[in-house]
Every structure is written in C-alpha cells, then in structure tokens.
Amino acid sequence: MDTMDKDRIKSLIKLFFTGYVQIILIAVNTWQITHDKWVGAALVSFAINFVWTLNVKKIAFGGWPERIIYALGGSLGCLSGLFITKLIYE
C-alpha cells in the first residue's frame, strides 16, 4: 500500500469519526432540548456546530465514498448517542 492509499484511508477514518461524534452530540442535544436542560443544550449545540465546521468542506467537495463513510459514522453515532444519553440521564 503506497502513501497515497494510506492517506486516503486515514482521511476516510477521520471523516467517519467526525460524523460519528456530530450525531452523538445531536442525539444527546435532542434529549436535552425535549427535557428542558438549558445549559447542557447550549453547550452541546455549540459542540455540534463546531464539529460541523470540521466536516462541511470535506463533504461538500467529497465524492460518494466520503458521503457513505460520513453517513455510516452518523448512523453509528445515533445509536451511541442514544446509549450515552440513557447512561447519563436515566
């Protein structure tokens, strides 16, 4: 595997994890909003928007592999966010 392939794989892994983290935060934030957790909702929404700034250029100028990897990260992030929210708040 040459350096270009390793860099591409590394880039896709980073994209997966930024999508993953963003959707975890959205899942937690959704719960916070529906349960009137004002301070937590404000802090987590800031984090969501900050992570989004890291993703937007990669997705906007990426191809199908980037979109699919990002969406897979988001799907797993959703499930993880539900799990984490239950651990924290219940």
N, C-alpha and C positions, 0 to 999 in steps of 0.2 A: 504494500500500500504506500503510495507516494505522499508527499507532504500536502498536496492539494486535496487528496481524498481525506486525510486526517483533519485538515482544516474544515472541510465541508461537514464532516461528521460532528466535529466539535461545535460548529455553528448551529447545526440542527438540534443537538442536545441542549445547548443554551436556549434556543427558541422554545423547545418543549418545556423546559423548566420555567421560563418566564410566563408562558401561557398557563402552566400549572399553578404557579404562585398567584397570578392575577385572578384566576377563577376561584381559588381557595378564598381569597380575600373577598370576592363578590358574594360567595355563599355565606360567609360569616357576616358580611355587611347587611345582606338581605335579612338575616335573622335579627340583627341588631336594630335595624330600622323598624321591623314589624313589632319589636318588643320595647320600643322607646328607650334604647340605650344610646343616648345622645352623644356622649363623649366618645365612646367606643366607635360609634358610627362615623363621627367626624374624623377620628384618627385613621380608621381603616379605609375610609373613602379617599383620604389623602394618599395612602399607600397604593390603592388601586390606580389612581391617576398617575402616580409616579412610575409604577411598573408599566403602565400603558405607554408612557413616553419612550420606554426602552424597546417596546415591541413595534410600534406603528411603522417605522421606516422599514424594518425587516419584513413585515407582512406586505406592506404596500408595494414594495419593489421585488418581492419574492415570487417564486413560481408555485406550482401545485405541491411539490414536496414540502415547502415551507408552510403552506396553508394547512396541509394534512397533519404535519407534525405539531403545529400550533394548536389545532383543534383537538388532537389526541391529548395533548397536555391539558387543555381546558376541560376535557371530559373527566380525566382522572382528577384534576383539581376540584371539580364539582363534588365528586364522591368524597374526596379527602376533606373538603370544606364542610360537608355535612357531618362527617365523622368528628372532626375537630370541634365544631360548634356544639355538638352533643356532649363531648367531653368537658368543654369549658362551662357551658351554661346549664347543663342538667345534672 
